[in-house]
Amino acid sequence: MLGVYLSGTGNTKHCIEKLVKLLDESATILPLENETVPAQIKSSDMIILGYPTQFSNAPFMVREFILSNADIWQGKQVMCVATMGAFSGDGAGCTARLLKKNGAVILGGTAPSYARFRM
């Protein structure tokens, strides 16, 4: 399992670290900006992708990363986690649909309020 996140304030990083470690203590967790992420995704079967919702969608950086690396998603199992403060819109769904177009198998998506993970 691989956890990948985009986190400007640290909230999404915190959520993904908690969630991924609950599921798999030995999992690797990396920021989206890490240059090894495409190779790590290629060698992982299951990816938890976390990012903050922006304007009811995934941030441009996340959408651009998915499209720029379209070849790495084929057959990968992906869970989308769109963190939010108050309103998520369809942040998890938008990314899930984009990943599915690029061959990913979507396990699900969620938009948890990061305040719940801090407890």
C-alpha positions in Angstrom: 0.0 0.0 0.0 1.1 3.5 -0.8 -0.2 6.8 0.6 0.2 9.9 -1.5 -0.9 13.3 -0.5 -0.9 17.0 -1.4 -1.1 19.1 1.7 -0.5 22.9 1.9 -1.2 23.2 5.6 -0.4 19.8 6.9 -4.0 18.7 7.6 -4.2 16.4 4.6 -0.8 14.9 5.4 -2.0 14.2 9.0 -5.2 12.5 7.8 -3.4 10.3 5.2 -0.7 9.3 7.7 -3.3 8.3 10.3 -5.5 6.4 7.7 -2.8 4.6 5.9 -1.0 3.5 9.1 -4.3 2.2 10.5 -4.7 0.0 7.3 -1.0 -1.0 6.9 1.7 -0.1 9.4 4.5 -0.9 6.8 3.0 1.3 4.1 5.0 4.1 2.5 3.6 7.6 2.6 4.9 10.4 0.3 4.0 13.9 -0.7 2.8 14.2 -4.3 5.7 16.5 -5.0 8.2 13.7 -4.3 10.0 12.8 -7.5 9.7 9.1 -6.8 5.9 9.0 -6.6 5.3 7.9 -10.2 7.7 5.0 -9.8 6.2 4.1 -6.3 2.7 4.1 -7.8 3.9 1.8 -10.6 5.2 -0.7 -8.0 2.1 -0.5 -5.7 -1.2 -2.3 -6.1 -3.2 0.0 -3.8 -2.9 3.7 -3.5 -4.6 6.1 -1.1 -4.6 9.5 -2.7 -5.3 12.5 -0.4 -5.7 16.2 -1.2 -7.7 19.2 0.0 -10.8 20.1 -1.9 -10.6 23.3 -3.8 -13.7 24.8 -5.3 -15.6 21.5 -5.1 -12.8 19.7 -7.0 -9.3 18.3 -6.7 -6.6 20.9 -6.8 -5.0 21.6 -10.3 -1.8 20.0 -9.1 -3.5 16.7 -8.4 -5.5 16.7 -11.7 -2.3 17.6 -13.7 -0.3 14.8 -11.9 -3.0 12.2 -12.9 -3.1 13.3 -16.5 0.7 13.7 -16.8 1.2 10.2 -15.5 -1.8 8.6 -17.2 0.2 5.4 -17.9 0.8 4.5 -14.2 -2.9 4.2 -13.2 -3.9 1.1 -15.3 -5.2 -1.6 -12.9 -4.2 0.3 -9.7 -6.7 0.2 -6.8 -7.2 3.7 -5.6 -9.1 5.3 -2.7 -9.6 9.1 -3.0 -9.6 11.1 0.3 -10.6 14.7 -0.3 -10.1 16.6 3.0 -12.2 19.6 3.7 -12.9 22.2 6.3 -16.7 22.7 5.7 -17.9 21.8 2.1 -16.4 19.2 -0.1 -18.6 19.5 -3.2 -17.5 16.5 -5.3 -13.8 16.6 -4.7 -13.4 12.9 -4.2 -15.8 12.0 -7.1 -14.1 14.3 -9.6 -10.8 12.7 -9.0 -12.2 9.2 -9.0 -13.8 9.7 -12.4 -10.5 11.1 -13.8 -8.6 8.1 -12.4 -11.1 5.7 -13.8 -10.7 7.2 -17.3 -7.0 6.3 -16.9 -7.6 2.7 -16.0 -7.7 2.8 -12.2 -10.0 0.6 -10.2 -11.7 2.9 -7.7 -12.2 1.4 -4.3 -14.1 4.4 -3.0 -13.8 8.0 -2.0 -14.4 10.0 1.1 -14.3 13.6 2.2 -13.7 13.6 5.9 -13.5 16.7 7.9 -9.8 16.9 9.1 -10.9 18.0 12.5 -12.2 14.5 13.2 -8.8 13.0 12.6 -7.0 15.2 15.1 -8.7 13.6 18.1 
